[in-house]
């Protein structure tokens, strides 16, 4: 297929250069914002989402076929893996309390690869087998085979799904996941998911070989581009290997309605890049982090580590005959050759042929950290235990092994998976001690009610730390070492990914009320592949 035809087909993100990104809901047969809410009288203010989630009885079914394909989202032609031929993948939509069923068909050939999909941020309460991590909850789905995932939409808000097989999602296997629920701030129009992704022209497996290789100049690959909803231009004069490339591939486009408040669902689906999101001339009202509604606060620039989501409300108070740049810039704490992603926001009478002339905000925030914990107060208050039953201290490091290869470690152990021995299956059978397999990095917390993790990072790299199966109370974070102070102890920030600053620390805590084997890892694709990963057994994994 020619490059020109690729750019005209649905194999890349947008339908045409002139099309605006559609608003939500896309597919739901029942508008969740009608008068009869499917979650009943539950609100963001009066409902504990972890203990009082609804069960609607509604099943939302999706059919995903994973195949290799060729795309050119920034003009550079590249072979990737796609869900239903789309990049990014199809949007999953559900109401809070629905059951989501996804039939996944692995048709990856030439060469063959296994696969597995993770539904990022969902608790999987009562369904730990559905979390989608090979060697933990399942074996990989073999080529030519299928697997049905079935799980409850047990939290609400904005998230994404992605392959958890090696760094496969960097090769194209990811998409947004939207779960409608109660509002905690007023808005008029839902502009839908906005995926922010660093973009690499080499194949993901070649990059993994480099970062885990023996050449120290390649331990941290630099992305070639940065995309918003799978689109951005690229300077094709930089291509030296003869790969087809077309300049002016096109940008994502959005339309604002004057005077209306628009919800934007920001998702950092990068491999490595910390994203700094803004809209020229417009303030952002932050209303949720990950799956946690928070007390709204205003800013101009939002920082998102890999795997994090932030929902913002933007009031359309610009000039009706103007257009404005939407920007996402990869932080200087990340490695890239081209950090700046652009999209265009049009007002009704703005020219569709002229580019915006708006000016970017000056970003004064920490390049390597999330917004201060003092700014992020959950809407529904929960006070964590001040005296946890179990405290685990983890020190992060990197090293060169005996064969000269670069690896990451947590408490002096670099994780290695065994696809033939999923840990949850072993734990269910009563096998929760693995003295002959220390590289599985398992911490068995038994039936202890609360678990505190103190993670120290003496390295010069930032790590977005992600815990499966739980929202973490983020008790403290910062540079240096923890002095014992807890930020907002009565109602600390909760989320499922928290940036761990370089040469810094985080202190997080969970209520260990969700039985399973739950990965805790850095979400940078190169770091988790290099072993920066542990597994936490909760309540003997009875479930």
C-alpha positions in Angstrom: 0.0 0.0 0.0 1.4 3.4 -0.9 2.2 6.1 1.7 -0.4 8.5 0.1 -3.1 5.8 0.5 -2.0 5.1 4.0 -2.5 8.7 4.9 -6.0 8.7 3.4 -7.3 5.5 5.0 -8.5 4.7 8.5 -5.2 2.9 9.3 -4.1 6.1 10.9 -5.9 8.1 13.6 -8.1 10.6 11.8 -10.5 10.3 8.9 -9.5 13.4 7.0 -7.4 16.5 7.4 -10.5 18.7 7.9 -12.3 16.4 10.4 -12.8 17.5 14.0 -12.3 14.9 16.8 -15.9 13.8 17.7 -17.3 14.4 21.2 -18.4 11.7 23.7 -20.3 9.5 24.0 -19.2 7.6 20.8 -21.0 4.3 21.0 -23.1 3.8 24.2 -26.7 2.8 23.4 -27.8 4.7 26.5 -26.7 8.3 27.1 -25.2 8.2 30.6 -26.2 11.9 31.1 -29.9 11.4 30.6 -32.2 11.9 33.5 -32.0 8.3 34.8 -28.4 7.6 35.7 -27.5 3.9 35.6 -25.5 4.3 38.8 -28.6 5.4 40.7 -28.3 8.0 43.4 -24.6 7.5 43.9 -22.6 10.8 43.6 -19.0 11.7 43.7 -19.7 13.4 47.1 -21.6 10.7 48.9 -20.3 7.4 47.6 -17.1 5.4 48.5 -16.2 4.1 45.0 -14.2 1.2 46.5 -17.1 -0.3 48.6 -20.3 1.1 47.0 -19.9 0.6 43.3 -23.1 -0.2 41.4 -23.9 -3.4 39.4 -26.0 -2.4 36.4 -26.4 -5.9 34.8 -25.4 -4.3 31.5 -22.8 -6.0 29.4 -20.6 -4.0 27.0 -19.1 -6.3 24.4 -16.1 -5.6 22.2 -14.3 -7.7 19.7 -10.6 -7.0 19.2 -8.4 -8.6 16.5 -4.7 -7.9 16.8 -2.7 -7.9 13.6 0.4 -6.4 12.1 -0.2 -3.4 9.9 1.5 -0.4 8.3 0.8 3.2 9.4 2.3 6.7 8.9 0.7 8.8 11.7 3.5 11.5 11.4 4.3 10.8 7.8 7.0 8.2 8.4 5.9 4.8 7.2 6.2 2.1 9.9 5.2 -1.5 10.5 3.2 -1.9 13.8 0.6 -4.0 15.6 -2.9 -2.7 15.6 -6.3 -3.4 17.3 -9.0 -3.7 14.6 -6.7 -1.9 12.2 -6.8 1.3 14.2 -4.1 3.6 15.7 -4.7 4.4 18.5 -7.0 1.4 19.2 -10.8 1.6 19.5 -12.4 3.4 22.4 -13.9 1.2 25.1 -17.0 2.9 26.7 -19.1 1.7 29.6 -21.1 3.1 32.5 -19.9 2.7 36.1 -21.1 -0.8 37.2 -21.4 -2.3 33.7 -19.6 -5.5 32.8 -17.0 -5.1 30.0 -16.3 -8.2 27.8 -13.5 -8.1 25.3 -12.9 -11.0 22.9 -9.2 -10.7 21.9 -8.0 -12.6 18.8 -4.3 -12.9 18.4 -3.5 -12.8 14.7 0.1 -11.5 15.0 2.1 -13.3 12.4 5.3 -12.6 10.4 6.8 -13.2 12.9 4.4 -14.6 15.5 4.1 -13.1 19.0 2.0 -13.7 22.1 0.0 -10.9 23.6 -2.1 -9.9 26.6 -4.2 -6.8 27.4 -4.2 -4.9 30.7 -7.1 -2.7 31.7 -5.2 0.1 33.3 -6.4 1.3 36.7 -9.4 -0.9 37.2 -9.4 -2.7 40.6 -10.5 -6.1 39.3 -12.1 -6.8 42.6 -13.2 -10.4 42.5 -11.7 -10.8 39.1 -7.9 -10.8 39.6 -7.5 -13.3 36.7 -8.7 -10.6 34.3 -5.9 -8.0 35.0 -4.0 -9.1 31.9 -0.3 -9.5 33.0 1.4 -12.5 31.5 3.3 -14.6 34.0 1.2 -13.1 36.8 -2.5 -13.6 36.0 -2.3 -15.5 32.8 -0.2 -17.0 30.1 0.2 -14.9 26.9 -2.5 -15.5 24.3 -0.7 -17.6 21.6 -0.8 -16.6 18.0 -3.9 -18.0 16.3 -5.8 -18.2 19.6 -8.4 -16.1 21.4 -9.3 -15.1 25.0 -12.3 -13.4 26.4 -11.7 -10.9 29.2 -14.7 -10.2 31.4 -14.6 -7.7 34.3 -16.6 -5.0 36.0 -16.2 -1.3 35.4 -15.6 -0.9 39.1 -14.3 2.7 39.0 -15.3 5.6 36.8 -13.4 8.2 34.8 -10.7 8.1 32.2 -8.1 5.4 31.5 -6.7 3.2 28.8 -5.9 -0.4 27.9 -2.6 -1.6 26.6 -0.6 -4.7 25.9 1.4 -5.9 29.0 3.5 -8.3 26.9 7.1 -7.0 26.8 7.0 -3.4 25.5 4.5 -4.4 22.8 2.2 -1.4 23.5 5.0 0.8 22.1 4.4 -1.0 18.9 0.8 0.3 18.7 -1.3 -1.9 21.0 -3.2 0.6 23.2 -6.4 2.6 23.2 -8.6 4.7 25.5 -11.1 3.4 28.0 -13.9 5.7 29.2 -16.2 4.8 32.1 -19.0 7.3 32.7 -20.0 8.1 36.3 -21.1 10.9 38.5 -19.8 14.4 37.9 -17.7 16.2 40.5 -17.5 19.5 38.4 -19.9 21.1 35.9 -19.2 21.0 32.2 -21.2 21.1 29.0 -19.3 19.1 26.3 -17.2 16.0 26.7 -14.4 16.3 24.1 -13.3 12.8 24.8 -9.9 11.1 25.2 -6.7 12.9 24.3 -3.9 10.5 24.1 -0.4 11.9 24.5 2.3 9.6 23.2 6.0 9.8 22.5 6.7 8.1 19.2 9.6 5.9 18.0 10.3 5.0 14.4 12.4 1.8 15.2 10.6 -1.4 16.1 9.8 -1.8 19.8 11.7 -5.1 20.0 14.8 -3.5 18.5 14.6 -0.8 21.1 14.3 -3.3 24.0 17.4 -5.1 22.7 19.2 -1.8 22.8 18.2 -0.6 26.3 19.0 -4.0 27.8 22.1 -4.4 25.7 25.8 -3.6 26.4 26.2 -0.2 24.7 25.7 2.5 27.3 24.9 5.1 24.7 21.7 3.2 23.9 20.3 2.5 27.4 17.8 5.4 27.0 16.5 5.7 23.4 15.3 9.1 22.2 11.8 9.3 20.7 11.6 10.7 17.1 8.3 12.5 17.7 5.4 13.3 20.1 1.8 12.8 19.1 -1.7 14.0 20.2 -4.4 11.4 19.4 -2.0 9.6 17.1 -1.1 12.6 14.9 1.8 15.1 14.4 4.0 16.3 11.6 7.5 15.2 11.1 10.5 16.7 9.2 11.1 14.1 6.6 14.4 15.6 5.6 15.7 13.9 8.8 15.0 10.4 7.3 18.3 8.9 6.1 17.4 5.2 5.7 15.2 5.5 2.6 11.9 4.8 4.5 9.0 6.5 2.7 8.0 9.7 4.5 5.5 12.5 3.7 5.7 16.0 5.2 2.6 17.6 6.6 0.9 14.4 7.7 -1.6 16.5 9.7 -2.6 17.4 13.2 -5.5 16.5 15.4 -8.3 19.1 15.4 -10.9 20.0 18.0 -13.8 22.5 18.0 -14.8 24.7 21.0 -18.2 26.1 21.5 -18.0 29.7 22.8 -19.0 30.1 26.4 -19.3 26.3 27.0 -17.2 24.3 29.4 -15.4 21.4 27.8 -14.1 18.2 29.5 -10.7 16.9 28.1 -9.6 13.4 29.2 -5.8 13.5 29.1 -4.0 10.2 28.9 -0.2 9.7 28.9 0.2 6.5 26.8 3.9 7.1 26.2 6.8 4.6 26.4 9.0 7.0 28.4 8.1 10.6 28.0 6.7 12.8 30.8 4.1 15.1 29.1 3.4 18.8 29.9 0.0 19.6 28.5 -1.5 23.1 27.9 -3.8 25.2 25.7 -2.6 28.6 24.7 -4.7 31.4 26.3 -6.9 29.0 28.3 -6.8 27.9 31.9 -7.2 24.3 32.9 -9.4 23.3 35.8 -8.2 19.9 37.0 -11.1 17.7 38.2 -9.7 14.1 38.3 -6.3 12.3 38.5 -6.4 8.7 37.2 -9.7 7.3 38.4 -10.0 9.6 41.4 -12.2 12.8 41.3 -10.5 15.6 43.1 -11.5 19.0 44.4 -11.1 21.2 41.3 -8.2 23.6 41.1 -6.9 25.8 38.3 -3.5 25.7 36.5 -2.1 26.4 33.0 0.1 23.3 32.6 -0.6 19.8 33.6 2.2 17.2 34.1 1.5 13.6 33.4 3.9 10.7 33.9 3.6 7.5 31.8 0.3 5.8 32.6 -1.3 8.8 34.3 -4.5 10.5 33.4 -5.8 13.9 34.2 -9.3 15.2 33.4 -9.5 18.9 32.9 -12.3 21.4 32.2 -11.6 24.3 29.8 -14.0 27.2 29.4 -14.2 28.4 25.8 -13.6 32.1 26.4 -11.4 32.7 23.4 -12.1 34.9 20.4 -14.8 33.3 18.1 -12.8 34.0 15.0 -9.5 32.6 16.3 -7.8 29.2 16.6 -5.4 28.2 19.4 -2.6 25.7 19.8 -3.1 22.7 22.0 0.4 21.6 23.2 2.0 18.6 24.8 5.7 18.9 25.4 7.9 16.1 26.5 9.7 17.1 29.7 13.5 17.7 29.8 13.6 14.7 32.2 12.8 12.4 29.3 14.7 11.5 26.1 13.5 12.9 22.8 14.7 14.4 19.6 11.4 16.3 19.0 9.5 17.1 22.2 6.6 19.2 20.9 3.2 17.8 20.0 0.6 20.2 18.5 -3.1 20.0 17.9 -5.5 22.8 16.9 -8.6 24.1 18.7 -10.9 26.1 16.4 -13.7 28.5 17.4 -16.7 28.6 15.0 -15.5 31.5 12.8 -11.8 30.7 12.8 -10.0 30.2 9.5 -9.5 26.5 8.7 -6.6 27.3 6.4 -4.4 29.5 8.7 -2.4 28.1 11.5 -2.9 29.6 15.0 -0.7 32.4 16.1 -1.2 31.9 19.9 1.6 31.9 22.4 2.4 29.2 24.8 2.2 29.6 28.6 5.4 29.9 30.5 5.8 26.7 32.5 7.2 27.3 35.9 6.4 23.8 37.4 8.9 21.1 38.3 9.9 19.4 35.1 10.2 16.0 36.8 7.3 15.9 39.3 3.5 15.9 39.5 1.6 18.8 40.9 2.2 19.2 44.6 0.2 16.8 46.8 -1.2 19.9 48.6 -3.1 20.8 45.4 -4.7 17.4 44.9 -7.5 16.6 47.4 -9.8 13.6 46.6 -13.5 14.6 46.3 -14.6 11.7 48.4 -12.5 11.8 51.6 -10.9 8.7 53.0 -8.5 8.7 56.0 -5.8 5.9 55.8 -4.5 4.1 58.8 -1.7 5.9 60.5 -0.1 2.7 61.7 0.1 0.2 58.8 0.3 -3.5 59.5 3.1 -4.0 57.0 5.8 -1.6 55.8 8.0 -2.5 52.9 11.0 -0.4 52.0 12.2 -0.7 48.4 15.4 0.8 47.0 15.7 1.2 43.2 18.9 0.8 41.3 20.5 -0.1 38.0 23.5 -2.2 37.2 25.5 -4.1 34.5 25.2 -7.8 34.9 27.9 -10.4 34.5 27.4 -10.5 30.7 27.6 -6.7 30.4 23.9 -6.1 29.9 22.0 -3.2 31.5 19.2 -4.0 34.0 17.1 -2.3 36.7 16.5 -3.7 40.2 14.3 -3.3 43.2 15.9 -4.3 46.5 18.9 -5.8 44.5 16.7 -8.1 42.5 15.8 -7.6 38.8 12.4 -9.1 37.9 12.2 -12.0 35.3 8.9 -13.5 34.3 8.0 -17.2 33.7 5.1 -17.4 31.3 4.7 -21.0 32.1 4.1 -20.4 35.8 1.6 -17.5 36.4 2.0 -16.4 40.0 -1.7 -16.0 40.7 -2.4 -19.6 39.7 0.4 -20.7 42.0 -0.8 -18.6 44.9 -4.4 -19.9 44.5 -3.0 -23.4 44.8 -1.3 -22.4 48.1 2.2 -21.9 46.7 3.3 -18.4 47.9 7.0 -18.9 48.5 9.5 -19.1 45.7 13.0 -19.6 47.2 14.3 -21.1 43.9 12.9 -18.2 41.9 14.1 -15.0 43.6 13.8 -13.1 40.4 10.0 -13.3 40.6 10.3 -10.5 43.2 7.3 -11.6 45.3 6.3 -9.9 48.6 3.6 -11.9 50.4 1.7 -9.6 52.8 -0.8 -12.3 53.8 -4.0 -11.0 55.3 -2.5 -7.8 56.7 -5.0 -4.9 56.5 -2.8 -2.1 55.4 0.5 -2.0 53.4 2.9 0.9 53.2 5.6 1.1 50.6 8.5 3.4 51.0 10.3 3.6 47.6 13.7 5.3 47.4 15.2 6.3 44.1 18.9 7.3 44.3 19.1 7.1 40.5 19.1 10.1 38.1 16.0 8.8 36.3 12.3 9.6 37.1 10.0 6.6 37.6 6.2 6.7 37.2 5.3 3.9 39.7 2.1 2.0 39.0 0.3 -0.4 41.3 -2.3 -2.8 39.9 -5.5 -3.6 41.8 -5.6 -0.6 44.0 -5.7 3.2 44.2 -2.7 4.2 46.3 -2.8 6.8 49.1 0.1 9.0 48.2 1.3 10.0 51.6 4.5 11.8 50.7 6.9 12.4 47.8 9.8 14.6 47.0 13.6 14.9 46.5 16.0 13.4 49.0 14.7 11.0 51.7 11.4 10.9 53.6 11.4 12.8 56.9 8.3 11.0 58.2 5.8 13.9 57.3 2.5 12.9 55.7 0.8 15.4 53.4 -2.9 15.8 54.1 -3.1 12.8 56.4 -6.9 13.1 56.8 -7.5 12.8 53.0 -4.3 12.3 50.9 -4.2 12.1 47.2 -5.2 8.7 45.7 -4.2 7.5 42.3 -2.7 4.4 40.6 0.4 6.0 39.1 2.7 8.5 41.0 5.9 10.1 39.7 8.9 9.2 41.7 11.4 12.0 41.4 15.0 11.4 40.5 17.1 11.1 43.6 13.9 11.2 45.6 11.2 9.1 47.3 7.5 8.3 47.4 5.5 6.9 50.3 2.3 5.1 49.3 -0.2 3.0 51.2 -3.1 0.7 50.3 -6.0 -0.9 52.1 -5.2 -4.6 51.4 -8.8 -5.5 50.8 -8.5 -6.8 47.2 -7.1 -10.4 47.1 -4.8 -11.1 44.3 -1.2 -10.9 43.0 -0.6 -7.3 42.0 2.3 -5.9 40.1 4.0 -2.7 41.3 6.4 -1.4 38.7 7.8 1.6 36.8 5.6 2.3 33.8 8.4 3.4 31.5 8.5 0.6 29.0 12.3 0.3 29.0 12.5 0.1 32.8 9.8 -2.5 33.4 11.3 -4.6 30.6 14.6 -4.2 32.4 13.3 -5.6 35.7 12.0 -2.6 37.7 9.1 -4.6 39.0 7.8 -6.5 42.1 4.7 -8.5 42.8 2.6 -8.0 46.0 0.4 -10.9 47.2 -2.6 -9.6 49.1 -4.7 -11.9 51.5 -3.1 -15.1 50.2 -4.6 -14.3 46.7 -7.8 -16.0 47.7 -10.2 -14.9 45.0 
